[in-house]
Each structure stands twice: as structure tokens, then as C-alpha cells.
Amino acid sequence: MDEFGEIRYARSGAAAIAYRVFGAGSIDLLVIGGFVGHLEIMFESPAARRFFGRLARFARVILFDKRGMGLSDRGSGAYTIENVTSDAIAVMDAAGSERAALLGISEGGPAAVMIAAGHPDRVSSLVLFGTYPRLVATDDFPEGVDAGTMHDAWRRMAESWGDDGSLRIWGPSEADDPEFREWWGRLLRSGASPGVVQTLASMYERLDVRPLLPSVQAPTLVTRRADDRLVPRELSVALATGIPEAELVEVPGSDHLFCAGDFDGLVDLIEEFLTGRSPAPDPERVLATVLFTDLVGSTETAAELGDREWRALLERFELQSRRELDGYGGRLVKTTGDGMLATFEGPARAIRCARSMSERARDLGLTTRAGIHTGEIERRDDDIAGIAVHIASRIEGLAEPGEVATTGTVADLVVGSGLRFRDLGVKALKGVPGEWPVRVVAGDDGG
């Protein structure tokens, strides 16, 4: 299962609302995202995974797709702030959360305000990022954006929906990163249709939660990036002055998109506000070679042998595999039922260990396959995390029974070792940006 949990559905009236829960922190944190989202595409971005991974270090995070977008029901009733609020409460109920802190991001901010004001017993704290109580200027709200300017901006966005060029406004620090741009365009196209965007625009132009601000009882942090070009500073000030005892704190940067640019300072601020303690040091980041192994056909073999014989055979295989790991200087991270996750200081050792483990498996009448990648990992106590782990897992899934598959990175690093490879071409790895050259170990002339 993905470290960010399974996607499930909560029932909110006639609508099915997609949500996922992850993290094991001491507080529940319900995240109400911006104007578009998709619970699968969102987590294909390493930056978004790292942002939510940071939240998951101190909180049990609850995230959902709003009705009409992402994986939630389309055409399931009007997209209104009242419905978003009802859907959020339904998701909390489904996730078993009696009381949670709220993080309202951009267009999710007004809904977070409504929940905090209308359900004070369900809200422990409130964090509002890059958001507003009202967008459009009126006679009594001159700090808002001009209505004509806002209308033209939404019209242009709907006409060019899915164009990754909009990232120059939403996340300018990532605008020249081709992988981030590709992910951003795909998120927009998958998350909502141009028709939904026009519906949202109409609602956002009229939306006004200023009357609710004095009713918010939860401790509140209002934060924004200092040079955000999408939401003027005055709108954040209006939130902070309208909510009793709210605090406004700006962080450096020009990105409106939460996972663009350097967001560590933002997450540090959120963590300290919600937990009352300074953020823990970042996990140790090191370069390592990651090995995933898996027993092929283990379910069928277990059914043939029966539980007792299968368990005895599996224990013999694990014992021999651990001996191979020790012999090649590998570090066992964890077993995965019928496989193993391990790290090595060098890729050649990882490859030769995987081949030896495959030979030991054959001696027992078993078949393995393995995937190897070298990259940066995060050490978290006895576990590891990071995109390199994800890549190694995907590479293992491309290996045929008996094969050891690697990324091109690994093959390039072992030039001169005597290891020979067969090219499988360039592959897209699910959940990993870009395309990756894949190799299969074909022999070893060096030992």
C-alpha cells in the first residue's frame, strides 16, 4: 500500500467523496485544498509527496477531492461552499475523526472558515494559507480585486485550461521545470473540466465569508508567501483582523501553489502552531542503492504447500537471504511478506547480492525478481523513504521472474565492474515523473 494511504469514499448525501488518510501524528489535520485537485495525480509530484510527507510526520492527515472534481462524484449537486463544508464533515466522520485542525489552502480557505464557525466542537485549530474572506472588491471591501479584472482572468483560464503556462503565476519558481510543468497541466486537466472552472469562477466572484469571521473560536494562523501575486496581502490582512486573535505570518517566496518552491519554512510554521513545539530535524538524507526483492507466485505456492510448510520454506529463504545481505554489506530495512527491502553503499554489491539471493531461491524451488535504483533516501528511524525507494519498487515490478532489473542510473554507475545488461528501453514509472531507462542484468564477467 502507498505510504499515503488508500483512496476511499465517504457518502455525503447523494455524493460520493473521495478521500485518503495517512500519517500517524498525534493530531488529526483535515486539509481543504485549492480550486482543483485529484487524489492520484496530486501524489505523482515528488514535491507534493514531500509536502504532505512533512505534514504526516506530526499529524494524521485527512485529504479529500471536492465534489465535481478529481475522483469525487461529478454532477452531484451544486458546487457551493455549503456543500464543500458538508462534504468535509462527512469525510471527517468516515475517517473516524471527532475533532481536527483545519488547513484551508487558497480557495479551500472560505470553506475552512465556515466549518470552524459552524462546527466549533469539531475544530481544534485553524490554519489559512494564501486565502481570503472575499475576492472581488465592493464599496465596503475596496481591498478586493476588481470584478472586471477577475472575470477576464477566469475567462482566459477556462479558455486555455490545462495549459501548463499558468504555472508562471501559480508557481513561478517551478515554471522552468519541465517535469513540474507536465505534472501541473495533467493535474488541471484531470482534476476539473473547463465547465467546472467556469462554475467555480462564478461562485468565487460572489463568495463572501466576512460575516462568519467573528464567530471563529479556534486559534487561527493566517499565512501567505510574501510576494504571492494571486492573492493580495490585503485579503490575508482582512482574514487576520476579522477572526478574533488570529495571527498573520508571512513566509518568503512568490509561489501561490503550496508545494512549489521552498515550502519547508511554511510547514515548519504550521507544525509549530499546531503542536506547540519546534519542528523535528529533517530526516537524514543520504545517497544509497535501494533493492526490492519479491517472490514470484508466492500465493499459488503457499496454497499448494499449506500454511505450515509454506511458512517453514519462507523462513529458510529469509534466513539465506539475510546471509547474502550480510555477505555483500547490505542493510535489511524490512521484509514485505514475501519480499525484502534493503540498502547498499554500492550498486554492484546490490546487483550481485540480488543474483545470489535468486540462486538460493532456486535451490529451494522458488523464483525471485528484483529491482534496484541508486538515489537519495530519507532515513526515518529503522525505515527509509523518498523517491528513490518508490523508483526501485516500480523497477522491481518490471522485472520478469528470475530477473534483476535496474535503472539506467545503476548501469552507468557500475561501468567497469564486469556486469552486463540488456536494454529494456525507456519506461514511464507509475507515480514517478518523467521516463526512465530500464536495464536487466544479463551476466557478470567480473565475479
N, C-alpha and C positions, 0 to 999 in steps of 0.2 A: 504494500500500500504506500502511496505517496506520503512523504513526511507532512504534507499539508492537508491530509485527511481526505476522506471520500466525499463525493458530491451527493447530497441527499436532498429531499424535497419536504417542505413544510406546506400545510394546507392553510390558506388564508382566504376564507370564503370559498369562492369557486376557483380561485387561482392557486396554482402550484408554484411555490417559490423555491428556487434552487439555493442551497447554502452549503458551506463546509465549515468544519470546526477543527482547529489544530492548536498545538501548543499545550503546555501543562503548567502555566504560571498560576500564581495564587489569586489572580483576579480574572473575571470574565470581561472581555473587551469586544463590544459589538461595533463593527466598522460599517459605516454607511458611506458608500463610495460616491464618486462624482457622477457626471451625467451619462456615462456609458461604462459598461462592464461586461465581463464574460469570465466565469469562474475557471474555465480551462485555458483560454487564450492568455488571460492575465498571468498565469503562472508559467508560461513559456518564456517569460523575460527573466534572465538572471537577476536583473536589478530589482524587479518586483518580488521575486522569491527572497532576495536578501532583505528587502524592506520588511516583508511580512515575517521572515525568519527572525529578524530583530525583535519584532513585537511578540513573537511566540516565546522568546526567552523569558519574559516576565509576565505573560498573560495567556489565558485560554482565549484564542481569537475566534470570533464568530463573524463570518463574512457571507453576504448574500447578493444575488443578482436581483435588481428591482424588476417588478412586473413589466412585461413588454420588451425586455432586453436580455441579452445573454442567454442563459439556459432556463430562465423562468418563463412562465406561460406568456405567449404573445396574444394580444387581443382579448385580455382577460379583465376588462373593465377599464375605466378611465385612469389615465396616469395622473394622479393627484397627490399632493403631499400627504393628504389624509390616508390614502391607500398605501403609500410607502410606509407611513407610520404603523398602520395596522399590520402590514407585511412584516415589519421589523419585530413587532411584538410576537407575531406568530412564529417567527424564526427563533426568537429567544425561548419561547415555550417548547418548541420542538428540540432545541439544543439543551433543554434542562437548565436554563439559566433564570434564576429568580431575580437577580439583580446584577447589573453590569455597568461598567464605564462605557461611555459612548465616544467614538471618534467620528465626527462628521467632516467629510472631505469635500470641499468645493460645493457642488450642488447638493451633496448629502447633508450639508450643514443645517439648512432650514428644517429638514425632517428630524434631525437630531434635536434641534431646539423644541420642536413640537412634542417629541417623545419626553424630553426632560420636563417640559412644562405640564404635560397632560398625564404623565405616569411617574410622578416623583418617587414612588415607592420602588420602581424598577431601575432607577438610575442612581449610581453612586457618585459618578463624576462625569464631567463633560469636557471634551477637547474639540475645538473647532479650528480647522486648518484651511486657509485660503478661501474663506467663505464670507457670507453676507446675510443681513436680515431682509434686504430688498436690493434688487439690481438696478431697476430703472428709476431715474430721477423724477420727482414730483415737486410741487410747490413747497411741501413740508419736508422734502428729502432731497435737497439740491446736491448732496454728495453722491447721488446715484449717477449711473451712466445715461447719457442722452438716449431717449427712446428710439429716435431715428437711426442713430449710430448702432444701437443694439440690434435693431431689426435687420439692418443691412448686413451686419456681421453674421447673424444666424442664417440669413438667406444665402450668403456666399458659402457658409459651411455646409449647408444642405446640398447646394449645387455641386460641390466638389467633395462630397462625403467619401471618406476612405482614403483621401489623398494624404500621403504622409508628410506633405509640405506644411500642414498645420502644426507639426511638431515645433516649428520655429517660434511659435507663440506659446504653446503649451509647455514645451520643454526645450528651450533654446540651447542648453548645454549639451543635449544629445542629438541636435539636429543634423550633425555631420557624421553620425554613426550609422552606417548602412543597415546593420542588424537591428538596431533600436528602431530605425525608421520603418523597416519592414514589419516589425512586430506591432508598432503603433498603428500603421494602416490596417493590418489584419484585425487588430483589436476593435477598431472603429467599425469596420465592415461586418464583423461577426457579432458585435455587441448590440448594434441597433441599425435600423434601416433609415434612409433619408426621411421617410414619412414620420417615423417616430421622432427624429430630430426636430422636425417642424412642430410636432405636438409639444415636445419639451420646450422649445423656444417660446411658444405661445404661453405656456404655463409660467415659465421663469420670468417673462416680461411682466406678468401680473402679480407674481408671488410677493407676499409681504408678511413676515412673521414678527414685525416690530411690536405689535400688541402683546405677543407672548413673552417677550424678553423679561419683563419684571416678575413673571411667575416662575422662572427657573430658579430652583432652590439648590441644585447640585453645585459643588465647587467647580468653577469653569476656567479653562485656559483657552484663550484665543491666540492663535499663532498664524504667521504667514511668512513667506520669504520677502525680504525687504524690497526687492526690485521686481516683484511679480507684476507683469504688465496686463494680466487678465482681470484681476480683482483689485481695484484701487485700495490704497491703505485706508481711506476714509470709511470704507464699508466695514473693515475689520474694527476700526475705532467705534463705529456705531454699535456693533455687537458688544464690544467690551464695556461701553458706557451704559448700554441698555440692560445688561444682565447684572444683577446685584453682586458686587465684589469680584467681578470677573477680572482676570489679569491678561494683559496683552503683551506678548513677547514676539519680537521679530527675529528671524534667523537669516544668515547671509544667503544670497542667491537670487536668481531671476526666474527659476522654474516654478510654474504653477502645478505641474504634474508631480505628485507626491514622490514617485520613485525615480525621478530624473535628478541628475547631478549628485552632489554630496548631501545625502539625507541623514547621515549619522547624527549630526547636531540636532536635527529635528526629532529623531527618535529618542535621543538622549533626553531631550526636554520633556517629551511625552512620558517617558519612563519615570523620570524623577517626579513629575507632577502626580502621576497616578499611584506610584508606590511609596513616595516619600523618601526614597533613598537614591543615591547616585548610581548611575548605570554601572553594571559589572564590566570589567575589562573585556574587550573583544576577544573571541576565541583565538587561540594560537593558529596562525596561518603558516603553512609550510608546503613546500613542493614535495610531492610523493607520487609513487606509482601505485595505482589502485587496481586490485584484482578481484573480480567477481567470478565465482565458480558455481555451477549448478549441475545437479544430477538429472540426466535426460530420462524421461519415462519413469520417474520415481513413483508416481501414483499407481501406474499399472504393475510395477514390480512389487510394491507393497501389498496390492490386492492379491497377487499370486502367492506371495510368501506367507501372508498373515502378519498381524501386528508384532508378535513376539520375534519371529525370525527376521522381519524387516528391521526392527529396532536393533537387534544384535548385529546385523550386517551394516547398518548405518553407523553404529558405534565403532566398528572395526575400520570403516572407511574414514571416519572423522579422526581416529587415532593416527592412522597412517598419514592423513593429510597434514595433521599438526606436526608430525615428524618431518615431513617435507618442508613445511614452512620454517621450522627451526633450522633445518639444514641450509636453507637458502637465505636466511636472515630476514624472513618475513615476520610481520606482526599481525596476528589474528585480531580483527576488530570484533567480529561476531559471526555466529552461524545463523543461517537463514532457513532453517528447517531441513532442506535438502541441498544446501549450498553454503558457501563461505564468502565473507568479505575480509580482505587483508590488504595491507600496505607494505611497500618495499622502498628502500632508498634508491634502488636502481632498476630500470625496466628489464634489462637482460636477466637479472635474477628472477624477476616476476614471471617472465616467459618460461624459463627453464623449470621453475617450480610448478607452474601450471601443467607443463608437459609431463613432469614426473608424477604429479597427482593424477593425471589422466591414465598413466601406465598402471599405477597402483589400483585405480578403479577397475581397469580391465582385468587385472588379476582376480578381482572379486566378482567379476561378471557384471560390472556396472559401466556406465558411459557418462563422461562429463563433457561439458563445454565451458569455455572461459572467455571473459572479456577483460581487456587491460587498457588503461589510459594513464598518462602522466600529466599532472596538473596541480594547481594549488588546492589544498583542502583546509578545512577548519577542524581543529581538534577540539572536541567537546567532551571533557572527562574521558570516558572509555570509548566514545563513539567518534565518528567523523561525519562531516557534511560538506556541501559545496558542489559546484557544477561538475568538478572532476569525477565525483562519485556518481553523479547522475549519468555522465557520459559513459563511464565504464560499465554501468548497468545496461545501458542501451546497446553497447557494443557486444556484450555477452549475449544479448537476445538475437543478434545477427549471426552468431556462430552456429554452425551445423554440429550435430553430435560428433564428439571426438575432437573438435577443432578448438584452437586458441586464436581468437580474433583480437586485433589491436587497432588503435587509431594510427593514422599516418605519423602522428607525433612520436609515438613509441618506436615505430620502424625507423624513423630518422635518427632517433637517439641511440640506437644500437648498431649503427653502421660500423663495420669492422669487427663485430663480435662473432661472425660466422653464422648468425641466424639468417635464414632465408624466408622470404614472404611471397605470398600470392596476392595480387591486387584484386579487391572486390569492387573497386570503383568508389565514387563519391556518393555518400548516402545522407539523407535527412534523418536526424535522430529525433524522435518524438520528445517535445518539451525542451529541446536544445536549439538555440538559434543557429542559422547557417547550415552549411553542408560539410560533411566530414569525410576525408578519405579513410577507407577501411582496408585493413590487410588481414590475411590469415597466415599464421606461421606454417611454413612448408618444410622446414628442416633445420638442422643445426650442425654446421661443419666445424664449430669451434668448441664442442663439448657439450 
